[in-house]
């Protein structure tokens, strides 16, 4: 399968979908996959957190970190 022209977050999301079909995705259901290096990443993370959605933050090298929002405001 070729991933030419897709972002790192898109590649990880596609892999997560394949794994979910097999019943073994490492990511929480409803996760938002976000490219860490994009200028709008902070805004996208904040929006997902406000919606209570988990975030999978994906770096250019394909490293993925899962962020889970708390429901409290500080």
N, CA, C, O and CB atoms as a CASP TS submission, in Angstrom:
PFRMAT TS
TARGET T0000
AUTHOR 0000-0000-0000
METHOD Language model
MODEL 1
PARENT N/A
ATOM      1  N   UNK     1       0.853  -1.173   0.000  1.00  0.00           N
ATOM      2  CA  UNK     1       0.000   0.000   0.000  1.00  0.00           C
ATOM      3  C   UNK     1       0.895   1.232   0.000  1.00  0.00           C
ATOM      4  O   UNK     1       1.849   1.305   0.775  1.00  0.00           O
ATOM      5  CB  UNK     1      -0.968   0.001   1.224  1.00  0.00           C
ATOM      6  N   UNK     2       0.601   2.184  -0.848  1.00  0.00           N
ATOM      7  CA  UNK     2       1.382   3.415  -0.957  1.00  0.00           C
ATOM      8  C   UNK     2       0.728   4.517  -0.139  1.00  0.00           C
ATOM      9  O   UNK     2      -0.495   4.656  -0.120  1.00  0.00           O
ATOM     10  CB  UNK     2       1.522   3.849  -2.432  1.00  0.00           C
ATOM     11  N   UNK     3       1.571   5.302   0.539  1.00  0.00           N
ATOM     12  CA  UNK     3       1.072   6.429   1.332  1.00  0.00           C
ATOM     13  C   UNK     3       1.608   7.742   0.783  1.00  0.00           C
ATOM     14  O   UNK     3       1.671   8.732   1.512  1.00  0.00           O
ATOM     15  CB  UNK     3       1.466   6.271   2.812  1.00  0.00           C
ATOM     16  N   UNK     4       1.992   7.769  -0.483  1.00  0.00           N
ATOM     17  CA  UNK     4       2.532   8.997  -1.064  1.00  0.00           C
ATOM     18  C   UNK     4       1.512  10.111  -0.984  1.00  0.00           C
ATOM     19  O   UNK     4       0.344   9.932  -1.327  1.00  0.00           O
ATOM     20  CB  UNK     4       2.955   8.772  -2.518  1.00  0.00           C
ATOM     21  N   UNK     5       1.973  11.273  -0.522  1.00  0.00           N
ATOM     22  CA  UNK     5       1.100  12.441  -0.488  1.00  0.00           C
ATOM     23  C   UNK     5       0.211  12.522   0.731  1.00  0.00           C
ATOM     24  O   UNK     5      -0.594  13.447   0.837  1.00  0.00           O
ATOM     25  CB  UNK     5       0.256  12.459  -1.691  1.00  0.00           C
ATOM     26  N   UNK     6       0.328  11.575   1.665  1.00  0.00           N
ATOM     27  CA  UNK     6      -0.496  11.664   2.861  1.00  0.00           C
ATOM     28  C   UNK     6       0.356  12.148   4.030  1.00  0.00           C
ATOM     29  O   UNK     6       1.569  11.939   4.065  1.00  0.00           O
ATOM     30  CB  UNK     6      -1.147  10.297   3.184  1.00  0.00           C
ATOM     31  N   UNK     7      -0.293  12.787   4.965  1.00  0.00           N
ATOM     32  CA  UNK     7       0.406  13.323   6.130  1.00  0.00           C
ATOM     33  C   UNK     7       0.713  12.195   7.121  1.00  0.00           C
ATOM     34  O   UNK     7       0.118  11.121   7.043  1.00  0.00           O
ATOM     35  CB  UNK     7      -0.439  14.433   6.813  1.00  0.00           C
ATOM     36  N   UNK     8       1.638  12.439   8.045  1.00  0.00           N
ATOM     37  CA  UNK     8       1.923  11.431   9.070  1.00  0.00           C
ATOM     38  C   UNK     8       0.668  11.048   9.876  1.00  0.00           C
ATOM     39  O   UNK     8       0.454   9.871  10.167  1.00  0.00           O
ATOM     40  CB  UNK     8       3.009  11.948  10.016  1.00  0.00           C
ATOM     41  N   UNK     9      -0.152  12.037  10.234  1.00  0.00           N
ATOM     42  CA  UNK     9      -1.372  11.740  10.994  1.00  0.00           C
ATOM     43  C   UNK     9      -2.325  10.878  10.176  1.00  0.00           C
ATOM     44  O   UNK     9      -2.974   9.983  10.719  1.00  0.00           O
ATOM     45  CB  UNK     9      -2.073  13.040  11.421  1.00  0.00           C
ATOM     46  N   UNK    10      -2.413  11.140   8.884  1.00  0.00           N
ATOM     47  CA  UNK    10      -3.288  10.358   8.017  1.00  0.00           C
ATOM     48  C   UNK    10      -2.819   8.909   7.932  1.00  0.00           C
ATOM     49  O   UNK    10      -3.631   7.984   7.946  1.00  0.00           O
ATOM     50  CB  UNK    10      -3.347  10.979   6.619  1.00  0.00           C
ATOM     51  N   UNK    11      -1.491   8.719   7.843  1.00  0.00           N
ATOM     52  CA  UNK    11      -0.951   7.353   7.795  1.00  0.00           C
ATOM     53  C   UNK    11      -1.257   6.593   9.082  1.00  0.00           C
ATOM     54  O   UNK    11      -1.674   5.436   9.038  1.00  0.00           O
ATOM     55  CB  UNK    11       0.567   7.384   7.555  1.00  0.00           C
ATOM     56  N   UNK    12      -1.050   7.245  10.236  1.00  0.00           N
ATOM     57  CA  UNK    12      -1.323   6.597  11.517  1.00  0.00           C
ATOM     58  C   UNK    12      -2.812   6.314  11.654  1.00  0.00           C
ATOM     59  O   UNK    12      -3.191   5.253  12.149  1.00  0.00           O
ATOM     60  CB  UNK    12      -0.832   7.471  12.688  1.00  0.00           C
ATOM     61  N   UNK    13      -3.661   7.238  11.226  1.00  0.00           N
ATOM     62  CA  UNK    13      -5.102   7.026  11.289  1.00  0.00           C
ATOM     63  C   UNK    13      -5.511   5.837  10.424  1.00  0.00           C
ATOM     64  O   UNK    13      -6.317   5.011  10.851  1.00  0.00           O
ATOM     65  CB  UNK    13      -5.851   8.290  10.845  1.00  0.00           C
ATOM     66  N   UNK    14      -4.965   5.742   9.218  1.00  0.00           N
ATOM     67  CA  UNK    14      -5.288   4.612   8.347  1.00  0.00           C
ATOM     68  C   UNK    14      -4.861   3.290   8.970  1.00  0.00           C
ATOM     69  O   UNK    14      -5.584   2.296   8.884  1.00  0.00           O
ATOM     70  CB  UNK    14      -4.620   4.784   6.987  1.00  0.00           C
ATOM     71  N   UNK    15      -3.685   3.277   9.598  1.00  0.00           N
ATOM     72  CA  UNK    15      -3.227   2.076  10.297  1.00  0.00           C
ATOM     73  C   UNK    15      -4.161   1.750  11.463  1.00  0.00           C
ATOM     74  O   UNK    15      -4.475   0.585  11.706  1.00  0.00           O
ATOM     75  CB  UNK    15      -1.778   2.262  10.804  1.00  0.00           C
ATOM     76  N   UNK    16      -4.604   2.790  12.186  1.00  0.00           N
ATOM     77  CA  UNK    16      -5.516   2.588  13.311  1.00  0.00           C
ATOM     78  C   UNK    16      -6.839   1.999  12.845  1.00  0.00           C
ATOM     79  O   UNK    16      -7.415   1.152  13.529  1.00  0.00           O
ATOM     80  CB  UNK    16      -5.759   3.907  14.045  1.00  0.00           C
ATOM     81  N   UNK    17      -7.325   2.433  11.698  1.00  0.00           N
ATOM     82  CA  UNK    17      -8.571   1.888  11.151  1.00  0.00           C
ATOM     83  C   UNK    17      -8.395   0.411  10.842  1.00  0.00           C
ATOM     84  O   UNK    17      -9.247  -0.407  11.192  1.00  0.00           O
ATOM     85  CB  UNK    17      -9.000   2.658   9.880  1.00  0.00           C
ATOM     86  N   UNK    18      -7.291   0.068  10.185  1.00  0.00           N
ATOM     87  CA  UNK    18      -7.023  -1.341   9.876  1.00  0.00           C
ATOM     88  C   UNK    18      -6.964  -2.173  11.150  1.00  0.00           C
ATOM     89  O   UNK    18      -7.532  -3.264  11.207  1.00  0.00           O
ATOM     90  CB  UNK    18      -5.706  -1.480   9.093  1.00  0.00           C
ATOM     91  N   UNK    19      -6.273  -1.658  12.184  1.00  0.00           N
ATOM     92  CA  UNK    19      -6.178  -2.374  13.447  1.00  0.00           C
ATOM     93  C   UNK    19      -7.531  -2.476  14.150  1.00  0.00           C
ATOM     94  O   UNK    19      -7.837  -3.499  14.763  1.00  0.00           O
ATOM     95  CB  UNK    19      -5.174  -1.690  14.355  1.00  0.00           C
ATOM     96  N   UNK    20      -8.342  -1.418  14.063  1.00  0.00           N
ATOM     97  CA  UNK    20      -9.669  -1.438  14.687  1.00  0.00           C
ATOM     98  C   UNK    20     -10.554  -2.495  14.044  1.00  0.00           C
ATOM     99  O   UNK    20     -11.334  -3.156  14.729  1.00  0.00           O
ATOM    100  CB  UNK    20     -10.337  -0.058  14.582  1.00  0.00           C
ATOM    101  N   UNK    21     -10.438  -2.656  12.747  1.00  0.00           N
ATOM    102  CA  UNK    21     -11.208  -3.688  12.045  1.00  0.00           C
ATOM    103  C   UNK    21     -10.840  -5.066  12.596  1.00  0.00           C
ATOM    104  O   UNK    21     -11.685  -5.956  12.700  1.00  0.00           O
ATOM    105  CB  UNK    21     -10.948  -3.626  10.509  1.00  0.00           C
ATOM    106  N   UNK    22      -9.574  -5.222  12.943  1.00  0.00           N
ATOM    107  CA  UNK    22      -9.090  -6.480  13.516  1.00  0.00           C
ATOM    108  C   UNK    22      -9.344  -6.561  15.026  1.00  0.00           C
ATOM    109  O   UNK    22      -9.047  -7.579  15.650  1.00  0.00           O
ATOM    110  CB  UNK    22      -7.597  -6.639  13.234  1.00  0.00           C
ATOM    111  N   UNK    23      -9.893  -5.488  15.613  1.00  0.00           N
ATOM    112  CA  UNK    23     -10.183  -5.456  17.039  1.00  0.00           C
ATOM    113  C   UNK    23      -8.976  -5.219  17.916  1.00  0.00           C
ATOM    114  O   UNK    23      -8.964  -5.627  19.077  1.00  0.00           O
ATOM    115  CB  UNK    23     -10.820  -6.717  17.438  1.00  0.00           C
ATOM    116  N   UNK    24      -7.944  -4.556  17.374  1.00  0.00           N
ATOM    117  CA  UNK    24      -6.740  -4.346  18.186  1.00  0.00           C
ATOM    118  C   UNK    24      -6.109  -2.970  18.011  1.00  0.00           C
ATOM    119  O   UNK    24      -4.885  -2.847  18.025  1.00  0.00           O
ATOM    120  CB  UNK    24      -5.724  -5.392  17.853  1.00  0.00           C
ATOM    121  N   UNK    25      -6.920  -1.944  17.848  1.00  0.00           N
ATOM    122  CA  UNK    25      -6.395  -0.586  17.738  1.00  0.00           C
ATOM    123  C   UNK    25      -5.851  -0.122  19.085  1.00  0.00           C
ATOM    124  O   UNK    25      -6.495  -0.326  20.114  1.00  0.00           O
ATOM    125  CB  UNK    25      -7.487   0.382  17.236  1.00  0.00           C
ATOM    126  N   UNK    26      -4.668   0.501  19.088  1.00  0.00           N
ATOM    127  CA  UNK    26      -4.118   1.004  20.344  1.00  0.00           C
ATOM    128  C   UNK    26      -4.668   2.379  20.743  1.00  0.00           C
ATOM    129  O   UNK    26      -4.284   2.920  21.780  1.00  0.00           O
ATOM    130  CB  UNK    26      -2.618   1.077  20.239  1.00  0.00           C
ATOM    131  N   UNK    27      -5.552   2.938  19.936  1.00  0.00           N
ATOM    132  CA  UNK    27      -6.037   4.295  20.168  1.00  0.00           C
ATOM    133  C   UNK    27      -7.489   4.277  20.636  1.00  0.00           C
ATOM    134  O   UNK    27      -8.268   3.422  20.216  1.00  0.00           O
ATOM    135  CB  UNK    27      -5.900   5.138  18.893  1.00  0.00           C
ATOM    136  N   UNK    28      -7.855   5.225  21.509  1.00  0.00           N
ATOM    137  CA  UNK    28      -9.243   5.299  21.976  1.00  0.00           C
ATOM    138  C   UNK    28     -10.199   5.608  20.817  1.00  0.00           C
ATOM    139  O   UNK    28      -9.855   6.322  19.875  1.00  0.00           O
ATOM    140  CB  UNK    28      -9.380   6.373  23.075  1.00  0.00           C
ATOM    141  N   UNK    29     -11.378   5.060  20.914  1.00  0.00           N
ATOM    142  CA  UNK    29     -12.405   5.327  19.901  1.00  0.00           C
ATOM    143  C   UNK    29     -12.715   6.817  19.860  1.00  0.00           C
ATOM    144  O   UNK    29     -12.790   7.467  20.902  1.00  0.00           O
ATOM    145  CB  UNK    29     -13.694   4.514  20.190  1.00  0.00           C
ATOM    146  N   UNK    30     -12.894   7.353  18.671  1.00  0.00           N
ATOM    147  CA  UNK    30     -13.227   8.767  18.501  1.00  0.00           C
ATOM    148  C   UNK    30     -12.039   9.700  18.538  1.00  0.00           C
ATOM    149  O   UNK    30     -12.212  10.916  18.623  1.00  0.00           O
ATOM    150  CB  UNK    30     -14.182   9.176  19.543  1.00  0.00           C
ATOM    151  N   UNK    31     -10.831   9.153  18.476  1.00  0.00           N
ATOM    152  CA  UNK    31      -9.628   9.987  18.536  1.00  0.00           C
ATOM    153  C   UNK    31      -9.521  10.912  17.338  1.00  0.00           C
ATOM    154  O   UNK    31      -9.921  10.575  16.224  1.00  0.00           O
ATOM    155  CB  UNK    31      -8.389   9.118  18.622  1.00  0.00           C
ATOM    156  N   UNK    32      -8.973  12.077  17.600  1.00  0.00           N
ATOM    157  CA  UNK    32      -8.653  13.062  16.558  1.00  0.00           C
ATOM    158  C   UNK    32      -7.156  12.917  16.258  1.00  0.00           C
ATOM    159  O   UNK    32      -6.329  13.067  17.156  1.00  0.00           O
ATOM    160  CB  UNK    32      -9.020  14.553  17.016  1.00  0.00           C
ATOM    161  N   UNK    33      -6.810  12.629  15.012  1.00  0.00           N
ATOM    162  CA  UNK    33      -5.416  12.465  14.604  1.00  0.00           C
ATOM    163  C   UNK    33      -4.919  13.799  14.055  1.00  0.00           C
ATOM    164  O   UNK    33      -5.485  14.334  13.102  1.00  0.00           O
ATOM    165  CB  UNK    33      -5.263  11.322  13.537  1.00  0.00           C
ATOM    166  N   UNK    34      -3.854  14.335  14.662  1.00  0.00           N
ATOM    167  CA  UNK    34      -3.375  15.683  14.344  1.00  0.00           C
ATOM    168  C   UNK    34      -1.880  15.643  14.061  1.00  0.00           C
ATOM    169  O   UNK    34      -1.115  15.027  14.804  1.00  0.00           O
ATOM    170  CB  UNK    34      -3.681  16.670  15.501  1.00  0.00           C
ATOM    171  N   UNK    35      -1.468  16.307  12.979  1.00  0.00           N
ATOM    172  CA  UNK    35      -0.051  16.453  12.658  1.00  0.00           C
ATOM    173  C   UNK    35       0.562  17.480  13.604  1.00  0.00           C
ATOM    174  O   UNK    35       0.134  18.634  13.634  1.00  0.00           O
ATOM    175  CB  UNK    35       0.149  16.877  11.168  1.00  0.00           C
ATOM    176  N   UNK    36       1.561  17.065  14.374  1.00  0.00           N
ATOM    177  CA  UNK    36       2.158  17.917  15.403  1.00  0.00           C
ATOM    178  C   UNK    36       2.804  19.168  14.840  1.00  0.00           C
ATOM    179  O   UNK    36       2.796  20.208  15.500  1.00  0.00           O
ATOM    180  CB  UNK    36       3.177  17.141  16.177  1.00  0.00           C
ATOM    181  N   UNK    37       3.365  19.100  13.640  1.00  0.00           N
ATOM    182  CA  UNK    37       4.120  20.232  13.094  1.00  0.00           C
ATOM    183  C   UNK    37       3.272  21.268  12.353  1.00  0.00           C
ATOM    184  O   UNK    37       3.797  22.288  11.907  1.00  0.00           O
ATOM    185  CB  UNK    37       5.167  19.718  12.168  1.00  0.00           C
ATOM    186  N   UNK    38       2.000  21.024  12.222  1.00  0.00           N
ATOM    187  CA  UNK    38       1.145  21.979  11.508  1.00  0.00           C
ATOM    188  C   UNK    38       0.904  23.221  12.371  1.00  0.00           C
ATOM    189  O   UNK    38       0.782  23.101  13.590  1.00  0.00           O
ATOM    190  CB  UNK    38      -0.209  21.320  11.120  1.00  0.00           C
ATOM    191  N   UNK    39       0.833  24.402  11.767  1.00  0.00           N
ATOM    192  CA  UNK    39       0.635  25.631  12.543  1.00  0.00           C
ATOM    193  C   UNK    39      -0.698  25.674  13.289  1.00  0.00           C
ATOM    194  O   UNK    39      -0.834  26.409  14.266  1.00  0.00           O
ATOM    195  CB  UNK    39       0.728  26.822  11.630  1.00  0.00           C
ATOM    196  N   UNK    40      -1.667  24.903  12.843  1.00  0.00           N
ATOM    197  CA  UNK    40      -2.985  24.893  13.472  1.00  0.00           C
ATOM    198  C   UNK    40      -3.141  23.774  14.503  1.00  0.00           C
ATOM    199  O   UNK    40      -4.240  23.562  15.014  1.00  0.00           O
ATOM    200  CB  UNK    40      -4.055  24.757  12.414  1.00  0.00           C
ATOM    201  N   UNK    41      -2.061  23.057  14.815  1.00  0.00           N
ATOM    202  CA  UNK    41      -2.148  21.908  15.721  1.00  0.00           C
ATOM    203  C   UNK    41      -2.682  22.302  17.099  1.00  0.00           C
ATOM    204  O   UNK    41      -3.537  21.609  17.650  1.00  0.00           O
ATOM    205  CB  UNK    41      -0.780  21.253  15.868  1.00  0.00           C
ATOM    206  N   UNK    42      -2.192  23.393  17.652  1.00  0.00           N
ATOM    207  CA  UNK    42      -2.655  23.824  18.977  1.00  0.00           C
ATOM    208  C   UNK    42      -4.143  24.083  19.012  1.00  0.00           C
ATOM    209  O   UNK    42      -4.830  23.687  19.954  1.00  0.00           O
ATOM    210  CB  UNK    42      -1.922  25.067  19.406  1.00  0.00           C
ATOM    211  N   UNK    43      -4.637  24.747  17.989  1.00  0.00           N
ATOM    212  CA  UNK    43      -6.073  25.026  17.908  1.00  0.00           C
ATOM    213  C   UNK    43      -6.879  23.735  17.789  1.00  0.00           C
ATOM    214  O   UNK    43      -7.930  23.596  18.415  1.00  0.00           O
ATOM    215  CB  UNK    43      -6.372  25.944  16.715  1.00  0.00           C
ATOM    216  N   UNK    44      -6.389  22.798  16.990  1.00  0.00           N
ATOM    217  CA  UNK    44      -7.091  21.526  16.806  1.00  0.00           C
ATOM    218  C   UNK    44      -7.094  20.713  18.101  1.00  0.00           C
ATOM    219  O   UNK    44      -8.089  20.066  18.427  1.00  0.00           O
ATOM    220  CB  UNK    44      -6.442  20.713  15.670  1.00  0.00           C
ATOM    221  N   UNK    45      -5.978  20.747  18.841  1.00  0.00           N
ATOM    222  CA  UNK    45      -5.911  20.040  20.123  1.00  0.00           C
ATOM    223  C   UNK    45      -6.904  20.651  21.106  1.00  0.00           C
ATOM    224  O   UNK    45      -7.629  19.928  21.790  1.00  0.00           O
ATOM    225  CB  UNK    45      -4.475  20.089  20.704  1.00  0.00           C
ATOM    226  N   UNK    46      -6.939  21.970  21.178  1.00  0.00           N
ATOM    227  CA  UNK    46      -7.864  22.659  22.086  1.00  0.00           C
ATOM    228  C   UNK    46      -9.315  22.335  21.749  1.00  0.00           C
ATOM    229  O   UNK    46     -10.121  22.089  22.646  1.00  0.00           O
ATOM    230  CB  UNK    46      -7.642  24.174  22.026  1.00  0.00           C
ATOM    231  N   UNK    47      -9.648  22.335  20.468  1.00  0.00           N
ATOM    232  CA  UNK    47     -11.020  22.030  20.045  1.00  0.00           C
ATOM    233  C   UNK    47     -11.405  20.598  20.438  1.00  0.00           C
ATOM    234  O   UNK    47     -12.493  20.363  20.965  1.00  0.00           O
ATOM    235  CB  UNK    47     -11.169  22.223  18.516  1.00  0.00           C
ATOM    236  N   UNK    48     -10.504  19.647  20.177  1.00  0.00           N
ATOM    237  CA  UNK    48     -10.775  18.253  20.538  1.00  0.00           C
ATOM    238  C   UNK    48     -10.935  18.116  22.054  1.00  0.00           C
ATOM    239  O   UNK    48     -11.823  17.406  22.525  1.00  0.00           O
ATOM    240  CB  UNK    48      -9.640  17.329  20.032  1.00  0.00           C
ATOM    241  N   UNK    49     -10.073  18.798  22.816  1.00  0.00           N
ATOM    242  CA  UNK    49     -10.170  18.746  24.278  1.00  0.00           C
ATOM    243  C   UNK    49     -11.492  19.324  24.754  1.00  0.00           C
ATOM    244  O   UNK    49     -12.128  18.764  25.647  1.00  0.00           O
ATOM    245  CB  UNK    49      -9.004  19.504  24.925  1.00  0.00           C
ATOM    246  N   UNK    50     -11.911  20.433  24.171  1.00  0.00           N
ATOM    247  CA  UNK    50     -13.195  21.043  24.533  1.00  0.00           C
ATOM    248  C   UNK    50     -14.353  20.093  24.264  1.00  0.00           C
ATOM    249  O   UNK    50     -15.359  20.115  24.973  1.00  0.00           O
ATOM    250  CB  UNK    50     -13.403  22.349  23.763  1.00  0.00           C
ATOM    251  N   UNK    51     -14.210  19.261  23.239  1.00  0.00           N
ATOM    252  CA  UNK    51     -15.241  18.286  22.877  1.00  0.00           C
ATOM    253  C   UNK    51     -15.096  16.982  23.649  1.00  0.00           C
ATOM    254  O   UNK    51     -15.916  16.077  23.497  1.00  0.00           O
ATOM    255  CB  UNK    51     -15.191  18.004  21.387  1.00  0.00           C
ATOM    256  N   UNK    52     -14.044  16.878  24.488  1.00  0.00           N
ATOM    257  CA  UNK    52     -13.826  15.675  25.266  1.00  0.00           C
ATOM    258  C   UNK    52     -13.277  14.509  24.464  1.00  0.00           C
ATOM    259  O   UNK    52     -13.388  13.354  24.876  1.00  0.00           O
ATOM    260  CB  UNK    52     -15.090  15.271  25.906  1.00  0.00           C
ATOM    261  N   UNK    53     -12.676  14.821  23.300  1.00  0.00           N
ATOM    262  CA  UNK    53     -12.164  13.775  22.431  1.00  0.00           C
ATOM    263  C   UNK    53     -10.672  13.552  22.670  1.00  0.00           C
ATOM    264  O   UNK    53      -9.930  14.508  22.893  1.00  0.00           O
ATOM    265  CB  UNK    53     -12.422  14.128  20.966  1.00  0.00           C
ATOM    266  N   UNK    54     -10.232  12.297  22.626  1.00  0.00           N
ATOM    267  CA  UNK    54      -8.799  12.027  22.717  1.00  0.00           C
ATOM    268  C   UNK    54      -8.089  12.526  21.472  1.00  0.00           C
ATOM    269  O   UNK    54      -8.687  12.611  20.399  1.00  0.00           O
ATOM    270  CB  UNK    54      -8.538  10.527  22.915  1.00  0.00           C
ATOM    271  N   UNK    55      -6.817  12.855  21.617  1.00  0.00           N
ATOM    272  CA  UNK    55      -5.997  13.332  20.505  1.00  0.00           C
ATOM    273  C   UNK    55      -4.831  12.378  20.316  1.00  0.00           C
ATOM    274  O   UNK    55      -4.180  11.976  21.280  1.00  0.00           O
ATOM    275  CB  UNK    55      -5.492  14.785  20.756  1.00  0.00           C
ATOM    276  N   UNK    56      -4.574  12.022  19.068  1.00  0.00           N
ATOM    277  CA  UNK    56      -3.349  11.308  18.720  1.00  0.00           C
ATOM    278  C   UNK    56      -2.504  12.325  17.972  1.00  0.00           C
ATOM    279  O   UNK    56      -2.800  12.680  16.831  1.00  0.00           O
ATOM    280  CB  UNK    56      -3.626   9.991  17.851  1.00  0.00           C
ATOM    281  N   UNK    57      -1.447  12.788  18.631  1.00  0.00           N
ATOM    282  CA  UNK    57      -0.557  13.799  18.086  1.00  0.00           C
ATOM    283  C   UNK    57       0.583  13.073  17.383  1.00  0.00           C
ATOM    284  O   UNK    57       1.343  12.339  18.014  1.00  0.00           O
ATOM    285  CB  UNK    57      -0.023  14.763  19.204  1.00  0.00           C
ATOM    286  N   UNK    58       0.698  13.281  16.071  1.00  0.00           N
ATOM    287  CA  UNK    58       1.647  12.524  15.257  1.00  0.00           C
ATOM    288  C   UNK    58       2.746  13.446  14.734  1.00  0.00           C
ATOM    289  O   UNK    58       2.469  14.442  14.066  1.00  0.00           O
ATOM    290  CB  UNK    58       0.924  11.828  14.082  1.00  0.00           C
ATOM    291  N   UNK    59       3.993  13.103  15.046  1.00  0.00           N
ATOM    292  CA  UNK    59       5.156  13.851  14.573  1.00  0.00           C
ATOM    293  C   UNK    59       5.508  13.429  13.155  1.00  0.00           C
ATOM    294  O   UNK    59       5.035  12.404  12.665  1.00  0.00           O
ATOM    295  CB  UNK    59       6.362  13.639  15.512  1.00  0.00           C
ATOM    296  N   UNK    60       6.339  14.224  12.506  1.00  0.00           N
ATOM    297  CA  UNK    60       6.736  13.952  11.119  1.00  0.00           C
ATOM    298  C   UNK    60       7.400  12.587  10.968  1.00  0.00           C
ATOM    299  O   UNK    60       7.300  11.960   9.914  1.00  0.00           O
ATOM    300  CB  UNK    60       7.682  15.038  10.625  1.00  0.00           C
ATOM    301  N   UNK    61       8.080  12.124  12.024  1.00  0.00           N
ATOM    302  CA  UNK    61       8.748  10.821  11.954  1.00  0.00           C
ATOM    303  C   UNK    61       7.801   9.653  12.219  1.00  0.00           C
ATOM    304  O   UNK    61       8.226   8.498  12.225  1.00  0.00           O
ATOM    305  CB  UNK    61       9.888  10.776  12.944  1.00  0.00           C
ATOM    306  N   UNK    62       6.518   9.950  12.438  1.00  0.00           N
ATOM    307  CA  UNK    62       5.519   8.910  12.671  1.00  0.00           C
ATOM    308  C   UNK    62       5.298   8.573  14.131  1.00  0.00           C
ATOM    309  O   UNK    62       4.442   7.749  14.452  1.00  0.00           O
ATOM    310  CB  UNK    62       5.910   7.680  11.952  1.00  0.00           C
ATOM    311  N   UNK    63       6.061   9.201  15.029  1.00  0.00           N
ATOM    312  CA  UNK    63       5.853   8.990  16.455  1.00  0.00           C
ATOM    313  C   UNK    63       4.485   9.525  16.844  1.00  0.00           C
ATOM    314  O   UNK    63       4.128  10.650  16.495  1.00  0.00           O
ATOM    315  CB  UNK    63       6.967   9.669  17.287  1.00  0.00           C
ATOM    316  N   UNK    64       3.722   8.714  17.569  1.00  0.00           N
ATOM    317  CA  UNK    64       2.367   9.113  17.963  1.00  0.00           C
ATOM    318  C   UNK    64       2.250   9.128  19.480  1.00  0.00           C
ATOM    319  O   UNK    64       2.701   8.210  20.164  1.00  0.00           O
ATOM    320  CB  UNK    64       1.310   8.161  17.352  1.00  0.00           C
ATOM    321  N   UNK    65       1.634  10.191  19.993  1.00  0.00           N
ATOM    322  CA  UNK    65       1.363  10.316  21.420  1.00  0.00           C
ATOM    323  C   UNK    65      -0.137  10.536  21.594  1.00  0.00           C
ATOM    324  O   UNK    65      -0.734  11.367  20.911  1.00  0.00           O
ATOM    325  CB  UNK    65       2.190  11.489  22.061  1.00  0.00           C
ATOM    326  N   UNK    66      -0.731   9.792  22.504  1.00  0.00           N
ATOM    327  CA  UNK    66      -2.156   9.931  22.766  1.00  0.00           C
ATOM    328  C   UNK    66      -2.360  10.864  23.947  1.00  0.00           C
ATOM    329  O   UNK    66      -1.778  10.666  25.014  1.00  0.00           O
ATOM    330  CB  UNK    66      -2.808   8.556  23.034  1.00  0.00           C
ATOM    331  N   UNK    67      -3.189  11.881  23.754  1.00  0.00           N
ATOM    332  CA  UNK    67      -3.510  12.864  24.794  1.00  0.00           C
ATOM    333  C   UNK    67      -4.975  12.684  25.163  1.00  0.00           C
ATOM    334  O   UNK    67      -5.842  12.626  24.290  1.00  0.00           O
ATOM    335  CB  UNK    67      -3.221  14.339  24.312  1.00  0.00           C
ATOM    336  N   UNK    68      -5.243  12.597  26.450  1.00  0.00           N
ATOM    337  CA  UNK    68      -6.611  12.454  26.929  1.00  0.00           C
ATOM    338  C   UNK    68      -6.965  13.710  27.721  1.00  0.00           C
ATOM    339  O   UNK    68      -6.279  14.059  28.682  1.00  0.00           O
ATOM    340  CB  UNK    68      -6.780  11.161  27.804  1.00  0.00           C
ATOM    341  N   UNK    69      -8.025  14.377  27.320  1.00  0.00           N
ATOM    342  CA  UNK    69      -8.440  15.609  27.985  1.00  0.00           C
ATOM    343  C   UNK    69      -9.107  15.298  29.321  1.00  0.00           C
ATOM    344  O   UNK    69      -9.843  14.321  29.453  1.00  0.00           O
ATOM    345  CB  UNK    69      -9.394  16.412  27.088  1.00  0.00           C
ATOM    346  N   UNK    70      -8.835  16.144  30.300  1.00  0.00           N
ATOM    347  CA  UNK    70      -9.564  16.036  31.561  1.00  0.00           C
ATOM    348  C   UNK    70     -10.826  16.889  31.439  1.00  0.00           C
ATOM    349  O   UNK    70     -10.900  17.777  30.590  1.00  0.00           O
ATOM    350  CB  UNK    70      -8.677  16.492  32.784  1.00  0.00           C
ATOM    351  N   UNK    71     -11.794  16.623  32.270  1.00  0.00           N
ATOM    352  CA  UNK    71     -13.034  17.392  32.172  1.00  0.00           C
ATOM    353  C   UNK    71     -13.029  18.611  33.083  1.00  0.00           C
ATOM    354  O   UNK    71     -14.021  19.338  33.138  1.00  0.00           O
ATOM    355  CB  UNK    71     -14.220  16.512  32.506  1.00  0.00           C
ATOM    356  N   UNK    72     -11.940  18.850  33.796  1.00  0.00           N
ATOM    357  CA  UNK    72     -11.864  20.026  34.660  1.00  0.00           C
ATOM    358  C   UNK    72     -11.141  21.166  33.986  1.00  0.00           C
ATOM    359  O   UNK    72     -10.244  20.934  33.176  1.00  0.00           O
ATOM    360  CB  UNK    72     -11.175  19.684  35.961  1.00  0.00           C
ATOM    361  N   UNK    73     -11.510  22.393  34.302  1.00  0.00           N
ATOM    362  CA  UNK    73     -10.833  23.568  33.754  1.00  0.00           C
ATOM    363  C   UNK    73      -9.978  24.178  34.847  1.00  0.00           C
ATOM    364  O   UNK    73     -10.418  24.279  35.992  1.00  0.00           O
ATOM    365  CB  UNK    73     -11.854  24.610  33.196  1.00  0.00           C
ATOM    366  N   UNK    74      -8.792  24.576  34.518  1.00  0.00           N
ATOM    367  CA  UNK    74      -7.876  25.148  35.497  1.00  0.00           C
ATOM    368  C   UNK    74      -7.706  26.624  35.243  1.00  0.00           C
ATOM    369  O   UNK    74      -6.968  27.294  35.965  1.00  0.00           O
ATOM    370  CB  UNK    74      -6.522  24.443  35.462  1.00  0.00           C
TER
END
